[in-house]
Amino acid sequence: MAAKLALLLAIVYTIALTVASLIQLGDLSVGAFSPTDKMLHTGASFVLALVWMLFYLLRMEQKKNYVPAFLVISVLVIIFGILIEVLQGVLTTYRQPDWADVVANSIGVLLALSLSFFFKKFLIKLKHKINLFL
């Protein structure tokens, strides 16, 4: 059940991020704080990588090593970011592809991957608690 919810979250977030990346948006701000474009790219890719890693973690077998899968997820999210940049240049007239955005996306993914390695034991315990709860 938890894996299905995580999959739904990952799919919905991926679709929302794709749409938000291809439509025309105004300036974003939260109160007096106005995040830079690169901060938004880093944060969005960080969350995207984490939600897909969460899905995989919740559906994997008990003793399976999750590191190779997390590396694959990271590469796929980076490729997704590159694809979005290409699509912005091809499908829109109001957005331009920017390699600095690809770098910011990649930094977000690498932060998520690093965090997953750092909190490996915590993630495994969290998975067991979720499985006991559901």
ABEGO torsion letter per residue (X at the ends): XAAAAAAAAAAAAAAAAAAAAABBBBBBBBEABBBBAAAAAAAAAAAAAAAAAAAAAAABBAABBAAAAAAAAAAAAAAAAAAAAAAAAAABAABBBBAAAAAAAAAAAAAAAAAAAAAAAAAAAAAAAAAAAX
